[in-house]
């Protein structure tokens, strides 16, 4: 897509989408409309100052060379809805550009893949890479040389120390701290407020200050 084009369609109209509307406006992007089946069912024509275009099918009124998409569905632990929608519309040729709030700091050379959303107050230090469709949420801190996979959610206020690896579809809860060099396996969940001091295997969950595993 021509990078000078700043017309976006937003998918979803929940709390995460509301934050993204604010981000897009702060970054100077134009939101053409929002698609959400609940708004259509409730006969809502305007949401957050954005025209309601219809359900998700309304996207196809616009060819992929005319618009880009913003995925306003948040990432919940063990949920794949966000991943499903990203894959569905990407395969139809639509682009999800990475979005960075102007009050975030992303070091030069950091790699942000398509669909990455970096919220206000985030710090991402040199040598990091964030995979497709991942969310780095409000005030999260990612230190040097971290590798974050696809479809990951780093929740508000989380801290990843240096050289942490987070595999695809993992979830790091609000206020969690992950010490340096730890690996978080695919689909694993780090609970809110946890200080993670050792690797966690794929699809496992860690909760509590004593790192109880399930």
C-alpha positions in Angstrom: 0.0 0.0 0.0 1.2 3.5 -0.7 2.6 4.8 2.6 1.1 8.3 1.9 -2.4 6.8 2.1 -3.7 7.3 5.6 -7.2 5.8 5.3 -7.9 3.0 7.7 -10.9 0.7 8.5 -11.2 -0.4 12.1 -12.4 -3.9 12.9 -14.2 -4.1 16.2 -15.7 -1.6 18.6 -14.7 -2.6 22.2 -12.3 -1.2 24.7 -9.2 -2.1 22.7 -10.7 -0.5 19.6 -11.4 2.7 21.5 -7.7 2.9 22.5 -6.7 2.4 18.9 -9.0 5.2 17.7 -7.2 7.5 20.1 -3.8 6.2 18.9 -4.6 6.7 15.2 -5.8 10.2 15.7 -2.7 11.1 17.8 -0.5 9.7 15.0 -2.4 11.7 12.3 -4.1 8.7 10.6 -7.5 9.0 9.0 -10.1 6.4 10.1 -12.6 5.9 7.2 -15.0 3.8 9.3 -15.6 0.9 11.7 -17.0 -2.5 11.0 -18.7 -4.3 13.9 -21.7 -6.7 13.8 -22.9 -5.6 17.3 -23.1 -2.0 16.3 -25.1 -3.0 13.2 -27.5 -5.1 15.3 -28.0 -2.1 17.6 -28.5 0.2 14.6 -25.6 2.5 15.7 -24.5 4.7 12.8 -21.6 6.5 14.5 -19.2 5.2 17.1 -16.4 7.3 18.7 -16.9 9.9 16.0 -16.4 7.2 13.3 -18.9 6.1 10.7 -20.2 2.5 11.1 -19.8 0.9 7.7 -21.5 -2.4 8.6 -20.3 -5.8 9.7 -17.0 -7.2 8.7 -18.2 -7.9 5.2 -18.4 -4.2 4.5 -14.6 -4.1 4.2 -14.9 -5.6 0.8 -16.6 -2.4 -0.5 -13.0 -1.1 -0.6 -10.1 -2.8 -2.5 -6.9 -3.5 -0.6 -5.0 -0.8 -2.5 -7.5 1.8 -1.1 -7.5 1.1 2.6 -5.5 -0.6 5.3 -7.0 -2.3 8.4 -6.7 -1.8 12.1 -7.6 -4.8 14.2 -9.5 -3.5 17.1 -10.1 -6.9 18.8 -8.0 -7.3 21.9 -5.9 -10.4 22.7 -7.3 -12.4 25.6 -5.4 -15.4 27.1 -6.1 -18.6 25.2 -8.3 -16.8 22.6 -7.6 -17.1 18.9 -10.2 -14.6 17.5 -7.7 -11.9 16.9 -5.3 -14.3 15.2 -8.2 -15.7 13.0 -9.3 -12.2 11.8 -5.8 -11.2 11.1 -5.1 -14.3 9.0 -8.5 -14.1 7.2 -8.1 -10.5 6.0 -4.4 -10.8 5.3 -5.1 -13.7 3.0 -7.6 -11.6 1.2 -4.9 -9.1 0.4 -5.5 -6.4 3.1 -2.7 -4.8 4.9 -2.4 -4.3 8.7 0.3 -1.7 9.1 2.2 -1.5 12.4 1.0 1.4 14.6 3.0 3.3 17.1 1.7 5.9 19.5 3.6 9.1 19.3 4.2 8.9 23.1 5.9 5.5 22.8 9.7 5.2 22.3 10.9 2.6 19.9 14.7 2.5 19.4 16.1 2.8 15.9 16.6 -0.6 14.2 13.8 -2.3 16.2 11.8 -4.6 13.8 8.0 -4.2 14.1 6.2 -6.7 11.8 2.8 -6.1 10.2 -0.1 -5.6 12.5 2.0 -4.8 15.6 0.3 -2.2 17.9 2.5 -0.2 20.2 0.5 1.8 22.8 1.2 5.0 24.7 4.1 5.0 27.1 5.8 1.9 25.7 9.6 1.6 25.6 11.2 -0.8 23.2 15.0 -0.9 23.4 17.6 -1.7 20.7 17.9 -5.1 19.2 14.3 -6.2 19.6 11.9 -7.7 17.1 8.1 -8.0 17.5 6.3 -10.5 15.3 3.1 -10.0 13.3 -0.2 -9.1 15.0 1.3 -8.6 18.5 0.2 -6.0 21.0 2.7 -4.1 23.2 0.2 -2.5 25.5 0.2 0.7 27.5 3.4 1.4 29.5 5.0 -2.0 28.8 8.8 -2.0 28.7 10.8 -4.3 26.4 14.5 -4.2 27.1 17.4 -5.0 24.7 17.5 -7.9 22.3 14.1 -9.4 23.1 12.4 -11.6 20.5 8.6 -11.5 20.5 6.7 -13.9 18.3 3.4 -13.6 16.4 0.0 -13.0 18.0 1.6 -12.1 21.4 0.0 -9.8 24.0 2.3 -8.0 26.4 -0.3 -6.4 28.7 -0.2 -2.9 30.3 2.7 -2.2 32.7 4.6 -5.4 31.9 8.4 -5.5 31.9 10.6 -7.8 29.8 14.3 -7.6 30.8 17.0 -8.1 28.2 17.2 -11.1 25.8 13.8 -12.5 26.7 12.2 -14.7 24.0 8.4 -14.9 23.8 7.1 -17.5 21.4 3.9 -17.2 19.2 0.5 -16.7 20.8 1.9 -16.2 24.4 0.2 -13.9 26.8 2.0 -11.8 29.4 -0.4 -10.4 32.0 -0.6 -6.8 33.4 2.3 -5.8 35.6 4.3 -9.0 35.1 8.1 -8.9 35.1 10.2 -11.4 33.1 13.8 -11.5 34.1 16.6 -11.5 31.5 17.2 -14.5 29.3 13.9 -16.3 30.1 12.0 -18.1 27.3 8.2 -18.1 27.3 6.8 -21.0 25.2 4.1 -20.9 22.5 0.7 -20.3 23.9 1.9 -19.9 27.5 0.4 -17.5 29.9 2.2 -15.4 32.5 -0.3 -14.2 35.0 -0.8 -10.6 36.1 1.8 -9.4 38.5 4.0 -12.5 38.2 7.8 -12.2 38.4 8.9 -14.9 36.0 12.4 -16.2 36.9 12.6 -19.3 34.8 11.5 -20.7 31.4 7.9 -21.7 30.9 7.0 -24.4 28.5 4.4 -24.2 25.7 0.8 -23.8 26.7 1.6 -23.7 30.4 0.2 -21.0 32.8 2.2 -19.4 35.7 0.4 -17.5 38.4 1.3 -16.0 41.8 4.5 -14.7 43.3 5.8 -18.3 43.8 5.5 -19.1 40.1 2.9 -21.8 40.5 2.5 -23.7 37.2 -0.6 -25.3 35.7 
